[in-house]
């Protein structure tokens, strides 16, 4: 299924396809907006630019402010929605004489990113601007019609990390649904995928396990940007909305985040570094067990352990898998409050992971760690069944581990599902 045409163009009668063509023709390095309507005919592929990487926010402010001129704008954002210089998009948009920013919308972790995962966010007022902040992680996770009253356009600008169960893209999808229902457009100010846009890995979610930590049948590590996902969600998963993307300028799919020269702002309290983000698609599954995934330390998701484990034995068992692109070593750590939620103030043995090459597959590493720690834990092991299954996107993984299957058997069928997803997502990719 290809993307449907937008119900109504919001560009003063100019078709989206014509607008995209004009912007890509006159912009530098792929600047401007892309839309579902343009994708339907011939999806633009943006060339690798020679200019510094600029997120969609910078491109909007520099080249594309006409997209929001004369419109009352609502902004879905948090502390990661900054320009190249680290200035928040709220401030940049408020300073612009062209933009009429009238409301803010907060995802999980809050508008400033300081709230722990799973904690509901309150509606409030932004002290700096006086704008209302509507919570999208509280009583509702989808904007209500009342929240969208007086809004002509929604902008989405949040840094994702490239894993299916990171909830910011679910917030985006729910906002797309709401925008479509009240007939207003949504524009994604795109940002790079910090763990890369080439690798596609892990399990593809079974729709029977769809929740807010995984709404659609995409892989654990999907290899897409928020803008690309928005086009995919609209084109393949039935969200009927006028959605467009202001693309990143100068980014290409195999670019390391450190090479973008963009500031890394931890998107949530337990995502302090790109290193943690790389391991997250694999080690986050341990949230669905009673083992620690490193919350309450300075290196969450880079470590896994429990008080009863032998770190050296676990490191040796993991080394025997020969997983490329990663270094594994025994590691002892002690989670602390406020961010630890398991074994606080207890000494834990386990392993620490460090990315050493681009071929690293964190989902394979996470799977092997689950197999080995389950085997070593014996009666100490506990599942948090519902949470594990919704993270895995299936119950087959948990049931297979309980049945004693090895990694190869547990991965059976993954490659075919990933190939199918690559074919499904290809028309929506905006970057080389």
C-alpha positions as CSV (number, residue, x, y, z in Angstrom):
1,X,0.0,0.0,0.0
2,X,1.4,3.4,-1.0
3,X,0.8,6.6,0.9
4,X,-2.6,8.1,0.4
5,X,-3.0,11.7,-0.8
6,X,-3.5,14.3,1.9
7,X,-7.2,15.2,2.3
8,X,-6.5,18.9,2.0
9,X,-3.4,20.9,1.3
10,X,-2.7,23.7,3.8
11,X,-0.2,25.5,1.5
12,X,-2.7,28.1,0.1
13,X,-3.8,26.0,-2.9
14,X,-0.3,24.8,-3.9
15,X,-0.2,21.1,-4.1
16,X,2.2,19.3,-1.7
17,X,3.9,17.6,-4.6
18,X,4.6,20.9,-6.3
19,X,5.8,22.4,-3.1
20,X,8.2,19.6,-2.4
21,X,9.6,19.8,-5.9
22,X,10.2,23.5,-5.6
23,X,11.8,23.2,-2.2
24,X,14.1,20.4,-3.2
25,X,15.1,22.2,-6.3
26,X,16.0,25.5,-4.7
27,X,17.2,24.3,-1.3
28,X,20.7,23.2,-0.3
29,X,21.4,19.7,0.6
30,X,17.8,18.5,0.6
31,X,16.1,21.4,2.5
32,X,12.4,22.0,2.7
33,X,9.4,19.8,3.4
34,X,8.4,16.4,2.1
35,X,4.9,15.0,2.2
36,X,2.8,11.8,1.8
37,X,1.4,13.1,-1.4
38,X,4.9,13.7,-2.9
39,X,6.0,10.3,-1.6
40,X,3.1,8.6,-3.4
41,X,4.5,9.5,-6.8
42,X,8.2,9.4,-6.5
43,X,9.7,9.5,-2.9
44,X,12.5,12.0,-2.8
45,X,15.9,10.7,-1.7
46,X,17.9,13.5,-0.2
47,X,21.6,13.6,-1.2
48,X,24.4,13.7,1.4
49,X,25.2,17.3,1.8
50,X,28.5,19.0,2.3
51,X,27.1,21.5,4.8
52,X,26.9,20.8,8.5
53,X,24.0,18.7,9.6
54,X,21.0,20.8,10.5
55,X,17.9,19.3,12.2
56,X,14.5,20.0,10.8
57,X,14.0,22.9,13.3
58,X,16.9,24.8,11.8
59,X,15.7,24.1,8.2
60,X,12.2,25.4,9.1
61,X,13.6,28.5,10.7
62,X,16.0,29.2,7.9
63,X,14.2,28.1,4.8
64,X,10.6,27.1,5.4
65,X,8.9,29.5,7.7
66,X,6.3,30.1,5.0
67,X,4.9,26.7,6.0
68,X,3.7,28.1,9.3
69,X,3.0,31.7,8.3
70,X,-0.4,32.9,9.3
71,X,-1.2,29.7,11.2
72,X,-1.7,29.2,15.0
73,X,0.8,26.5,15.8
74,X,0.9,23.8,18.6
75,X,4.3,22.2,19.3
76,X,4.9,18.7,20.6
77,X,8.4,18.8,22.1
78,X,10.6,18.4,25.1
79,X,14.1,19.4,26.1
80,X,15.7,17.7,23.1
81,X,13.9,20.0,20.6
82,X,16.9,22.4,20.2
83,X,18.7,23.9,17.2
84,X,22.3,23.3,16.2
85,X,23.5,25.8,18.8
86,X,21.4,24.2,21.6
87,X,18.7,26.9,21.7
88,X,15.3,25.4,22.4
89,X,12.8,25.4,19.6
90,X,10.2,27.0,21.9
91,X,12.3,30.0,22.3
92,X,13.3,30.2,18.6
93,X,9.7,29.9,17.5
94,X,8.5,32.5,20.0
95,X,11.1,34.9,18.8
96,X,10.0,34.6,15.2
97,X,7.7,37.4,14.0
98,X,6.2,34.9,11.5
99,X,5.3,32.1,13.9
100,X,2.2,32.2,16.2
101,X,3.0,29.5,18.7
102,X,0.0,29.1,21.0
103,X,0.3,25.8,22.8
104,X,2.8,23.1,23.9
105,X,2.4,19.3,24.3
106,X,4.5,17.2,26.5
107,X,5.4,13.5,26.0
108,X,6.7,10.9,28.6
109,X,9.4,12.3,30.9
110,X,8.0,15.8,30.7
111,X,8.7,19.0,28.7
112,X,12.1,19.3,30.4
113,X,12.9,15.5,30.3
114,X,13.4,15.2,34.1
115,X,10.6,12.7,35.0
116,X,11.3,9.0,35.3
117,X,9.8,6.6,32.8
118,X,6.2,5.5,33.3
119,X,5.4,8.5,35.6
120,X,2.4,10.5,34.5
121,X,2.9,14.1,33.4
122,X,0.7,16.9,34.6
123,X,-0.8,19.6,32.5
124,X,0.6,23.0,33.3
125,X,2.0,26.3,32.1
126,X,5.5,27.0,30.7
127,X,7.0,29.5,33.0
128,X,9.2,31.1,30.4
129,X,6.6,31.8,27.8
130,X,3.3,31.5,29.6
131,X,2.1,29.0,27.1
132,X,-0.2,26.1,28.2
133,X,1.4,22.7,28.3
134,X,-0.9,19.8,27.5
135,X,0.2,16.5,28.9
136,X,0.3,13.6,26.4
137,X,1.4,11.2,29.1
138,X,-1.2,11.5,31.8
139,X,-5.0,11.2,31.6
140,X,-4.6,10.8,27.9
141,X,-1.8,9.9,25.5
142,X,-3.6,11.3,22.5
143,X,-4.5,15.0,22.1
144,X,-8.2,15.6,22.7
145,X,-10.3,17.8,20.5
146,X,-10.3,20.3,23.4
147,X,-6.5,20.4,23.4
148,X,-6.5,21.2,19.7
149,X,-9.0,24.0,19.8
150,X,-7.6,27.1,18.2
151,X,-4.7,25.1,16.5
152,X,-4.2,25.3,12.8
153,X,-1.1,23.1,12.7
154,X,0.8,20.7,14.9
155,X,4.6,20.5,14.8
156,X,6.5,17.5,16.3
157,X,10.1,18.0,17.3
158,X,11.6,15.4,19.7
159,X,14.9,13.4,19.4
160,X,14.1,9.7,19.1
161,X,16.7,6.9,19.7
162,X,15.8,4.4,17.0
163,X,14.1,1.6,19.1
164,X,10.5,0.6,18.7
165,X,9.7,0.7,22.4
166,X,10.9,4.3,23.0
167,X,7.6,6.0,23.4
168,X,8.2,9.4,21.7
169,X,7.2,8.0,18.3
170,X,4.0,6.5,19.8
171,X,3.2,10.1,21.0
172,X,3.8,11.2,17.5
173,X,1.5,8.6,16.0
174,X,-1.3,9.4,18.5
175,X,-0.9,13.1,17.7
176,X,-1.2,12.2,14.0
177,X,-4.4,10.4,14.6
178,X,-5.8,13.3,16.6
179,X,-4.8,15.9,14.0
180,X,-6.4,13.9,11.3
181,X,-9.6,13.6,13.2
182,X,-10.0,17.3,13.6
183,X,-8.7,18.1,10.1
184,X,-5.4,19.9,10.9
185,X,-2.0,19.0,9.4
186,X,1.0,17.7,11.4
187,X,4.6,18.5,10.4
188,X,7.5,16.6,11.7
189,X,10.7,18.6,12.2
190,X,13.0,15.7,11.6
191,X,16.1,14.6,13.5
192,X,18.8,11.9,12.9
193,X,18.4,8.4,14.1
194,X,21.4,8.4,16.6
195,X,22.0,4.7,16.3
196,X,22.0,4.8,12.5
197,X,19.7,4.4,9.6
198,X,21.2,1.3,8.0
199,X,20.7,-1.6,10.4
200,X,17.2,-3.1,10.8
201,X,17.3,-5.7,13.6
202,X,15.2,-7.7,16.1
203,X,11.7,-8.9,16.3
204,X,8.9,-7.4,14.2
205,X,6.0,-6.6,16.6
206,X,3.0,-8.9,16.4
207,X,-0.1,-6.6,16.2
208,X,-1.7,-8.7,19.0
209,X,0.9,-7.2,21.4
210,X,0.4,-3.6,20.3
211,X,0.7,-1.1,23.2
212,X,2.1,2.4,23.7
213,X,5.6,0.8,23.7
214,X,5.0,-0.5,20.3
215,X,1.9,0.4,18.2
216,X,2.8,-1.0,14.8
217,X,4.5,-4.0,13.2
218,X,8.0,-2.5,13.0
219,X,11.3,-4.1,14.2
220,X,12.9,-3.5,17.5
221,X,15.7,-1.5,15.8
222,X,13.8,0.1,12.9
223,X,16.6,2.2,11.3
224,X,14.3,5.2,10.5
225,X,14.0,8.8,11.6
226,X,10.8,10.2,13.2
227,X,9.8,11.8,9.9
228,X,10.2,8.6,7.9
229,X,8.2,6.8,10.6
230,X,5.4,9.3,10.3
231,X,5.2,8.8,6.6
232,X,5.2,5.0,7.1
233,X,2.5,5.2,9.8
234,X,0.3,7.2,7.5
235,X,1.0,5.2,4.4
236,X,0.8,1.7,5.8
237,X,-1.0,1.7,9.1
238,X,-4.1,3.7,8.4
239,X,-3.6,7.0,10.0
240,X,-5.6,9.4,7.8
241,X,-3.8,12.7,8.3
242,X,-2.1,15.4,6.3
243,X,1.5,14.8,7.4
244,X,4.7,16.4,6.1
245,X,8.4,16.3,7.0
246,X,10.9,19.1,7.2
247,X,14.0,17.0,6.7
248,X,17.4,17.0,8.3
249,X,19.9,18.7,6.1
250,X,23.3,17.0,5.6
251,X,22.5,13.7,7.4
252,X,23.0,10.3,5.7
253,X,22.0,6.9,6.9
254,X,25.4,5.5,8.0
255,X,26.5,8.7,9.7
256,X,27.6,8.4,13.4
257,X,25.9,10.8,15.7
258,X,29.2,12.3,16.8
259,X,29.9,13.2,13.2
260,X,26.8,15.3,13.0
261,X,28.3,17.9,15.5
262,X,24.8,18.1,17.0
263,X,24.5,18.4,20.8
264,X,23.6,15.1,22.5
265,X,20.9,15.9,25.0
266,X,19.8,12.8,27.0
267,X,16.2,12.2,25.8
268,X,15.3,10.7,29.1
269,X,16.9,10.3,32.5
270,X,18.2,6.8,31.8
271,X,19.5,7.6,28.3
272,X,22.7,9.6,29.1
273,X,24.7,8.8,26.0
274,X,24.6,7.4,22.5
275,X,26.5,4.4,23.8
276,X,23.5,3.6,26.0
277,X,21.2,4.2,23.1
278,X,23.1,1.6,21.0
279,X,22.5,-1.2,23.5
280,X,19.0,-0.2,24.4
281,X,17.2,-2.2,21.7
282,X,18.7,-5.4,23.3
283,X,19.1,-4.7,27.0
284,X,15.8,-2.9,27.5
285,X,14.2,-6.3,27.4
286,X,15.6,-6.9,30.9
287,X,13.1,-4.4,32.1
288,X,10.7,-7.4,31.7
289,X,12.8,-9.5,34.2
290,X,14.0,-9.1,37.7
291,X,17.6,-8.5,36.5
292,X,19.1,-5.0,36.5
293,X,19.6,-3.2,33.2
294,X,21.7,-0.6,34.9
295,X,19.2,2.0,36.0
296,X,20.5,3.9,38.9
297,X,24.1,4.0,37.5
298,X,25.9,6.3,35.1
299,X,25.8,3.7,32.3
300,X,22.2,2.3,32.1
301,X,21.6,-0.3,29.4
302,X,25.3,-0.8,28.9
303,X,25.3,-3.2,31.8
304,X,23.2,-6.2,32.9
305,X,23.5,-8.1,36.2
306,X,22.0,-9.5,39.4
307,X,23.4,-10.3,42.9
308,X,23.4,-14.0,42.2
309,X,25.3,-14.0,38.9
310,X,29.0,-14.7,38.4
311,X,30.2,-11.8,36.1
312,X,33.3,-13.6,34.9
313,X,31.4,-16.7,34.0
314,X,28.7,-14.7,32.2
315,X,31.4,-12.7,30.3
316,X,33.0,-16.0,29.2
317,X,29.7,-17.4,28.0
318,X,28.9,-14.3,26.1
319,X,32.3,-14.2,24.4
320,X,31.7,-17.7,23.1
321,X,28.9,-16.4,20.9
322,X,31.5,-14.3,18.9
323,X,29.0,-11.5,18.4
324,X,30.9,-8.9,16.3
325,X,31.3,-5.2,17.0
326,X,31.1,-5.4,20.8
327,X,33.4,-5.8,23.7
328,X,32.2,-7.7,26.8
329,X,33.8,-7.6,30.2
330,X,32.8,-8.7,33.7
331,X,31.5,-5.7,35.7
332,X,30.4,-5.1,39.3
333,X,28.0,-2.2,40.0
334,X,25.7,-0.8,42.6
335,X,22.4,0.9,41.5
336,X,21.5,4.0,43.5
337,X,18.4,6.1,43.8
338,X,16.6,8.0,42.4
339,X,16.9,6.2,39.1
340,X,17.4,2.7,40.2
341,X,14.4,0.4,40.5
342,X,16.1,-2.9,41.2
343,X,18.6,-3.9,43.9
344,X,19.2,-0.4,45.1
345,X,22.4,-0.1,47.1
346,X,23.2,-3.8,46.5
347,X,26.4,-4.9,44.8
348,X,25.6,-6.6,41.5
349,X,27.8,-8.8,39.3
350,X,27.2,-8.9,35.6
351,X,28.7,-7.7,32.3
352,X,29.4,-4.4,30.6
353,X,29.1,-3.9,26.9
354,X,31.0,-1.5,24.7
355,X,30.3,-0.9,21.0
356,X,33.5,-1.5,18.9
357,X,32.2,-1.7,15.4
358,X,29.3,-0.8,13.1
359,X,28.3,-4.4,12.6
360,X,27.1,-4.7,16.2
361,X,23.6,-6.1,16.6
362,X,22.3,-5.2,20.0
363,X,19.1,-7.3,19.6
364,X,21.3,-10.4,19.1
365,X,23.3,-9.4,22.1
366,X,20.2,-8.9,24.2
367,X,18.8,-12.3,23.1
368,X,22.1,-14.1,24.0
369,X,22.2,-12.4,27.3
370,X,18.7,-13.5,28.1
371,X,19.5,-17.1,27.2
372,X,22.6,-17.2,29.4
373,X,21.3,-15.2,32.4
374,X,18.1,-17.3,32.4
375,X,20.3,-20.5,32.4
376,X,22.5,-19.2,35.2
377,X,19.8,-17.8,37.4
378,X,17.8,-20.9,38.1
379,X,15.2,-20.3,40.7
380,X,16.2,-16.7,41.1
381,X,14.8,-15.7,37.7
382,X,11.5,-13.9,37.5
383,X,9.6,-12.6,34.5
384,X,7.5,-9.5,34.5
385,X,5.4,-11.3,31.9
386,X,3.1,-8.6,30.5
387,X,5.9,-6.0,30.3
388,X,8.4,-8.4,28.7
389,X,6.0,-9.6,26.0
390,X,5.0,-6.0,25.1
391,X,8.6,-5.0,24.8
392,X,9.5,-8.1,22.7
393,X,6.3,-7.6,20.7
394,X,5.5,-11.3,21.0
395,X,5.2,-14.0,23.7
396,X,7.2,-16.5,21.5
397,X,10.5,-15.1,22.8
398,X,9.7,-15.7,26.4
399,X,8.1,-19.0,25.8
400,X,11.1,-20.2,23.7
401,X,13.6,-19.2,26.4
402,X,11.6,-21.1,29.0
403,X,11.6,-24.1,26.7
404,X,15.4,-24.0,26.6
405,X,15.8,-23.0,23.0
406,X,19.1,-21.6,21.8
407,X,19.7,-18.3,20.1
408,X,19.5,-19.7,16.6
409,X,16.2,-21.3,17.2
410,X,14.8,-18.2,19.0
411,X,15.8,-16.1,15.9
412,X,14.1,-18.4,13.5
413,X,12.0,-16.3,11.1
414,X,13.5,-13.0,12.1
415,X,15.4,-12.5,8.8
416,X,12.2,-13.1,6.7
417,X,10.2,-10.6,8.7
418,X,13.0,-8.0,8.5
419,X,13.3,-8.4,4.8
420,X,9.6,-7.8,4.5
421,X,9.8,-4.7,6.6
422,X,12.7,-3.3,4.5
423,X,10.5,-3.7,1.4
424,X,7.5,-2.1,3.2
425,X,9.5,0.9,4.5
426,X,11.7,1.6,1.4
427,X,9.3,4.1,-0.3
428,X,9.3,6.3,2.9
429,X,13.1,6.6,3.3
430,X,14.2,10.3,2.8
431,X,18.0,10.0,3.1
432,X,20.7,8.1,1.4
